[in-house]
Amino acid sequence: MIENIRLAFQGIWSHKMRSFLTMLGIIIGIASIIAIVSTIQGTNNALKEQLVGSGNNTVNVSLTQGGEDYQIYDSSSIPSGIPVISEDTRQRILALDNVEKVTSYNIRFVSEGVYYRDQSLSEFNIYGIDMDYFDTVSYSLKTGREFLQEDFDEYRRVIIVDQTASDNLFQGANPLGRTVEINNQPFTVVGVVYKSSTYEPNIENVDDYLTNASGSNGIFFMPKKTWPIVFQYDEPENVVVKATSTEEMTKAGQKTATILNETITNKNSSVTYSAEDLLGIVKKQQDLANASNMQLIWIAGISLLVGGIGVMNIMLVSVTERTNEIGLKKAIGARKSAILWQFLTEAAVLTSLGGILGVGSGIAMSQVIHRFTGILVGINWPAAIIAVLFSMGIGIVFGLLPSMQASNLDPIEALRRE
């Protein structure tokens, strides 16, 4: 086998231009497939990160009605029979195999009601959170401090704002220690946070905005125990769970929703807990993208067929050129199988080289596509290895006929030919 490979490289090197032109169809076909597969991989990763986030693995389990998020605007819209999240319920969720962290929170989207001196803020979100919220949803402290346990135990009127709220309300001034009024209740700003995840949602329509909107003018966070001070009532809470991995997000969300729905005492209520199935949305979009791209792969596969036919043609020419050589080998005792394997090896080496060059060209092509179009690409190394092996298979399949023709030559007739 080693000798056959050596002879194959010797033959390829002695006819460099012809060999390159023979490999060209294989190179173009493999390069096209690698570029398409890389684009598919990059697109799928982008879709996943746009909806799921990069490494966050959090799932929001919220109150819904008729498939839409249920919004609480005032005391009259508080649904009956839905209790606040108890510590026992929280521990049940935390005990799930695919849940790493859990946090519960209140939320209201407020059109107006926050004041600082003569400044007012409209259209913002207010969250009532527990001690685990920031860590679970990947918020980081920019300045000041996070909430302390004493803030909860002593019902302190303190708040933390995000950077957007700080900029809009305080106009660049240091917000720490400032007193703001929320529904006529004074609160002291103790910290500023920012979203530490690099995830940016893809917002293209109204539904995307409603799904991802966090209050156009910012977010205010208060200890959950002070929520009734501002809004007068205990209200049902939503939950965020952090799954152990991205693949476990759907299961973690569904199991959490099941546990929360078991706590609802009003069985006739149309308001229930539902988990967002981001992975399901991702899969549908990925399947749609893959269906379109598979057509491109089949078209690129035609180049491989053309390349295989080119290999067969050149191998037939090679057999004709080397008839005397084949006759001499058979005359001194070479078996048919030895001749067959020599030509098969040469065809396989030729197409394998084409496959390797095609993979390299495909990777370079995908980087060019990324540079000029901005489309994300991801190199799929298993696909690259399969492409090289597939190109070798093409050489074996299309080289079989010329190899059999060479092995079946009559040595006497072969030696007579000029």
VOGU-3710 file (C-alpha; in Angstrom, 3 decimals, decimal comma):
1> mienirlafq> 0,000/0,000/0,000  2,790/2,429/0,892  4,470/1,685/-2,434  1,187/2,336/-4,250  0,814/5,678/-2,468  4,398/6,603/-3,379  3,765/5,739/-7,032  0,512/7,741/-6,935  2,300/10,872/-5,706  5,031/10,316/-8,277
11> giwshkmrsf> 2,442/10,114/-11,052  0,607/13,218/-9,800  3,853/15,199/-9,565  4,968/14,201/-13,044  1,705/15,576/-14,484  1,111/18,527/-12,160  -1,144/20,633/-14,365  -3,240/17,715/-15,527  -3,596/16,462/-11,970  -4,639/19,909/-10,712
21> ltmlgiiigi> -7,248/20,308/-13,442  -8,529/16,820/-12,611  -8,846/17,755/-8,950  -10,469/21,112/-9,733  -14,009/19,723/-9,826  -13,452/18,006/-6,466  -11,915/21,166/-4,987  -14,814/23,369/-6,111  -17,441/20,884/-4,912  -15,873/20,321/-1,481
31> asiiaivsti> -15,106/24,034/-1,038  -18,713/24,946/-1,839  -20,094/22,380/0,598  -17,716/23,418/3,397  -18,595/27,089/2,877  -22,326/26,321/2,938  -22,041/24,054/5,995  -19,942/26,713/7,774  -22,583/29,325/7,009  -25,326/26,995/8,272
41> qgtnnalkeq> -23,351/26,368/11,470  -22,753/30,069/12,007  -26,381/30,950/11,284  -27,647/28,286/13,678  -25,287/29,495/16,399  -26,402/33,078/15,801  -30,067/32,087/16,001  -29,411/30,237/19,224  -27,544/33,134/20,795  -30,092/35,707/19,622
51> lvgsgnntvn> -32,924/33,917/21,412  -31,243/31,869/24,118  -28,203/33,992/24,927  -24,583/32,972/25,092  -23,953/30,715/28,060  -26,751/32,255/30,189  -29,105/29,230/30,105  -31,906/31,061/31,893  -35,592/30,360/31,329  -38,365/32,718/32,329
61> vsltqggedy> -41,454/31,020/33,788  -44,182/33,638/33,890  -47,910/34,009/34,318  -49,770/33,725/31,038  -53,331/33,908/29,845  -54,374/32,673/26,445  -50,739/32,174/25,448  -49,778/35,790/26,228  -47,857/37,154/29,218  -50,239/38,289/31,943
71> qiydsssips> -49,668/41,906/32,975  -50,587/43,277/36,400  -51,398/46,985/36,193  -53,225/47,586/39,480  -54,898/45,750/42,346  -57,966/44,914/40,255  -55,858/42,905/37,799  -54,282/40,649/40,435  -55,472/37,085/39,624  -57,072/35,123/42,439
81> gipvisedtr> -55,806/31,821/43,800  -52,175/32,342/42,806  -49,954/32,630/45,896  -46,532/34,179/46,223  -43,645/31,762/45,760  -43,012/30,045/49,094  -39,633/28,791/50,282  -40,900/25,192/50,013  -41,849/25,746/46,361  -38,485/27,364/45,701
91> qrilaldnve> -36,664/24,383/47,213  -38,716/21,947/45,106  -37,662/23,798/41,961  -34,036/23,983/43,092  -34,053/20,217/43,709  -34,747/19,487/40,019  -31,825/17,724/38,338  -31,584/20,208/35,470  -31,928/23,399/37,560  -28,824/25,134/38,859
101> kvtsynirfv> -30,318/28,351/40,271  -33,769/29,809/40,828  -35,061/33,288/41,585  -38,545/34,806/41,853  -39,571/38,383/41,186  -42,466/40,820/40,840  -42,687/43,059/37,818  -44,734/45,982/36,640  -44,406/48,127/33,571  -45,171/51,656/34,774
111> segvyyrdqs> -46,059/54,529/32,487  -45,207/57,201/35,101  -44,553/57,632/38,816  -40,791/58,012/39,453  -39,477/61,437/40,401  -36,107/62,904/41,332  -36,285/66,595/42,250  -37,804/68,223/39,170  -37,010/65,255/36,943  -39,570/62,576/36,172
121> lsefniygid> -39,340/59,277/34,320  -42,028/57,521/32,327  -42,260/54,080/30,664  -39,983/51,954/32,801  -40,022/48,596/34,576  -39,999/48,053/38,326  -38,849/44,690/39,652  -39,247/43,329/43,155  -36,413/40,836/43,476  -34,818/38,443/45,933
131> mdyfdtvsys> -31,153/38,029/46,866  -30,473/35,579/44,013  -31,883/37,581/41,115  -28,806/39,442/39,875  -26,580/36,373/40,004  -29,130/34,167/38,229  -29,860/36,487/35,314  -26,242/37,694/34,929  -26,399/41,286/36,127  -23,142/42,772/37,389
141> lktgreflqe> -22,599/45,652/39,769  -21,160/48,771/38,143  -21,059/51,024/41,193  -22,420/51,079/44,729  -23,601/47,855/46,341  -26,102/45,067/45,841  -28,925/44,387/48,263  -28,018/43,077/51,710  -30,022/40,618/53,732  -30,737/43,442/56,174
151> dfdeyrrvii> -32,474/45,343/53,362  -35,009/42,537/53,185  -35,282/41,846/56,895  -35,731/45,501/57,848  -37,899/46,476/54,852  -35,430/49,195/53,873  -36,557/51,556/51,153  -33,560/51,162/48,882  -33,372/50,629/45,136  -30,832/49,639/42,506
161> vdqtasdnlf> -31,095/51,034/38,973  -29,712/49,906/35,664  -27,459/52,172/33,603  -30,282/53,299/31,317  -32,452/54,448/34,216  -29,468/56,177/35,816  -28,659/58,112/32,655  -32,268/59,114/31,962  -33,232/60,162/35,478  -30,005/61,614/36,871
171> qganplgrtv> -28,617/63,110/33,648  -25,054/61,881/34,218  -24,871/62,767/37,922  -23,747/60,162/40,465  -27,004/58,397/41,471  -25,683/56,840/44,696  -27,363/58,204/47,788  -29,979/60,099/45,791  -33,584/59,864/46,912  -36,276/59,146/44,345
181> einnqpftvv> -40,021/58,888/44,776  -41,856/55,826/43,493  -45,632/56,210/43,849  -44,954/58,903/46,458  -42,719/56,607/48,508  -39,064/57,722/49,019  -36,321/55,263/48,070  -32,544/55,694/48,246  -30,369/54,567/45,325  -27,632/52,226/46,575
191> gvvyksstye> -26,272/50,744/43,349  -26,117/50,678/39,555  -26,046/47,393/37,622  -25,582/46,367/34,017  -26,304/43,231/32,048  -23,056/41,261/32,078  -24,135/38,886/29,310  -23,152/39,935/25,774  -26,501/38,651/24,519  -28,483/41,143/22,455
201> pnienvddyl> -32,000/40,103/21,418  -32,924/40,253/17,762  -35,865/42,696/17,634  -37,469/42,933/14,201  -41,181/43,418/14,943  -43,677/44,376/17,655  -43,858/40,835/19,073  -40,072/40,741/19,442  -40,173/44,096/21,214  -42,850/42,996/23,677
211> tnasgsngif> -40,918/39,793/24,358  -37,584/41,495/25,007  -38,506/45,001/26,115  -37,157/45,876/29,532  -38,695/49,320/29,806  -37,482/51,817/27,252  -36,258/54,227/29,938  -34,671/51,702/32,267  -35,286/49,365/35,179  -35,628/49,914/38,921
221> fmpkktwpiv> -35,002/47,047/41,335  -36,303/46,987/44,898  -36,212/44,298/47,607  -39,220/42,047/47,116  -40,375/42,597/50,708  -40,832/46,320/50,108  -43,096/45,692/47,104  -46,333/46,041/49,153  -45,133/49,415/50,472  -45,398/50,822/46,948
231> fqydepenvv> -48,196/48,739/45,449  -50,161/47,941/48,654  -50,646/44,219/47,924  -48,688/40,990/47,721  -48,764/39,939/44,083  -48,109/36,686/42,205  -44,499/36,346/41,118  -42,678/35,115/38,061  -39,672/32,809/38,218  -36,350/32,585/36,406
241> vkatsteemt> -34,462/29,292/36,510  -30,923/28,761/35,348  -30,541/25,364/33,691  -27,451/23,203/34,080  -26,877/23,450/30,308  -28,437/24,984/27,219  -29,849/21,613/26,185  -31,666/21,297/29,535  -33,410/24,684/29,319  -36,691/23,384/27,926
251> kagqktatil> -37,006/20,583/30,482  -36,037/22,873/33,361  -38,671/25,421/32,344  -41,425/22,866/31,842  -40,794/21,127/35,165  -40,714/24,471/36,970  -44,028/25,510/35,390  -45,576/22,208/36,501  -44,506/22,772/40,114  -45,796/26,362/40,107
261> netitnknss> -49,145/25,402/38,587  -49,624/22,855/41,376  -49,650/25,756/43,853  -52,595/27,510/42,155  -55,691/27,055/44,323  -58,171/28,528/41,850  -58,494/25,632/39,420  -60,890/27,627/37,241  -58,355/30,376/36,683  -57,333/30,990/33,105
271> vtysaedllg> -54,058/32,459/34,362  -51,344/29,815/34,664  -47,560/29,561/34,620  -45,850/28,813/31,321  -42,185/28,481/30,438  -40,769/30,174/27,383  -39,562/27,521/24,955  -36,687/29,388/23,343  -34,998/26,208/22,154  -38,190/25,205/20,354
281> ivkkqqdlan> -38,291/28,555/18,576  -34,615/28,200/17,694  -35,152/24,697/16,301  -38,000/25,827/14,061  -35,925/28,669/12,640  -32,892/26,429/12,252  -34,951/23,767/10,457  -36,272/26,410/8,072  -32,756/27,688/7,369  -31,375/24,161/6,985
291> asnmqliwia> -34,102/23,195/4,498  -33,091/26,072/2,236  -29,376/25,422/2,600  -29,703/21,696/1,876  -30,799/22,611/-1,636  -27,544/24,536/-2,049  -25,585/21,516/-0,813  -27,224/19,289/-3,421  -26,377/21,813/-6,117  -22,772/21,913/-4,895
301> gisllvggig> -22,781/18,110/-4,951  -23,165/18,252/-8,737  -19,617/19,638/-8,848  -18,440/16,491/-7,077  -20,183/14,349/-9,685  -18,515/16,350/-12,432  -15,197/16,027/-10,610  -15,676/12,257/-10,305  -16,329/11,964/-14,030  -13,167/13,980/-14,643
311> vmnimlvsvt> -11,199/11,574/-12,457  -12,570/8,604/-14,400  -11,657/10,243/-17,705  -8,089/11,018/-16,657  -7,613/7,537/-15,189  -8,770/5,985/-18,466  -6,237/8,184/-20,278  -3,593/7,098/-17,770  -4,369/3,440/-18,379  -3,975/3,986/-22,120
321> ertneiglkk> -0,692/5,855/-21,654  0,721/3,191/-19,357  -0,376/0,120/-21,271  3,204/-1,012/-21,853  4,026/-0,502/-18,171  1,014/-2,575/-17,157  1,908/-5,306/-19,664  5,488/-5,442/-18,373  4,352/-5,721/-14,763  1,956/-8,509/-15,590
331> aigarksail> 4,583/-10,259/-17,662  6,988/-10,445/-14,719  4,294/-11,818/-12,419  2,182/-8,929/-11,115  -1,278/-10,098/-10,160  -4,513/-8,510/-11,350  -5,268/-7,400/-7,791  -1,921/-5,573/-7,559  -2,641/-3,633/-10,759  -6,195/-2,921/-9,589
341> wqflteaavl> -5,065/-1,571/-6,230  -2,320/0,542/-7,784  -4,773/2,464/-9,970  -7,439/2,618/-7,247  -4,858/4,053/-4,852  -3,810/6,640/-7,409  -7,434/7,703/-7,939  -8,080/7,834/-4,179  -4,920/9,876/-3,500  -5,794/12,265/-6,332
351> tslggilgvg> -9,302/12,933/-5,016  -8,167/13,009/-1,371  -5,705/15,780/-2,214  -8,551/17,553/-3,978  -10,684/17,101/-0,852  -8,014/18,552/1,437  -7,488/21,524/-0,875  -11,275/21,894/-1,097  -11,624/22,007/2,695  -8,937/24,674/2,924
361> sgiamsqvih> -10,564/26,665/0,122  -13,989/26,275/1,765  -12,710/27,617/5,086  -11,079/30,552/3,312  -14,270/31,135/1,312  -16,395/31,153/4,485  -14,091/33,751/6,062  -14,395/35,915/2,945  -18,195/35,602/3,134  -18,084/36,659/6,780
371> rftgilvgin> -15,808/39,619/6,078  -17,858/41,041/3,204  -21,413/40,158/4,285  -21,180/39,975/8,073  -22,809/36,534/8,103  -21,518/34,497/11,020  -19,729/31,267/10,117  -18,718/28,287/12,204  -16,218/25,700/11,028  -17,680/22,217/11,346
381> wpaaiiavlf> -14,607/19,987/11,635  -16,507/16,666/11,558  -18,048/17,816/8,271  -14,565/18,698/6,957  -13,238/15,227/7,820  -16,285/13,583/6,250  -15,760/15,712/3,120  -12,179/14,443/2,724  -13,285/10,838/3,244  -16,132/11,385/0,788
391> smgigivfgl> -13,726/12,715/-1,811  -11,585/9,616/-1,305  -14,699/7,512/-1,850  -15,341/9,368/-5,111  -11,862/8,428/-6,291  -12,470/4,778/-5,463  -15,903/4,687/-7,136  -14,951/6,562/-10,296  -11,512/4,993/-10,433  -12,876/1,464/-10,266
401> lpsmqasnld> -13,677/1,129/-13,993  -10,238/2,341/-15,208  -8,548/0,178/-12,568  -10,474/-2,918/-13,661  -9,667/-2,135/-17,282  -5,969/-1,908/-16,403  -5,998/-5,139/-14,375  -7,765/-7,059/-17,167  -5,287/-6,109/-19,888  -3,693/-9,080/-21,603
411> piealrre> 0,077/-8,770/-20,990  1,012/-9,886/-24,542  -1,411/-7,456/-26,176  -0,294/-4,713/-23,772  3,370/-5,183/-24,667  2,596/-5,026/-28,392  0,994/-1,548/-28,110  3,032/1,535/-28,823
//
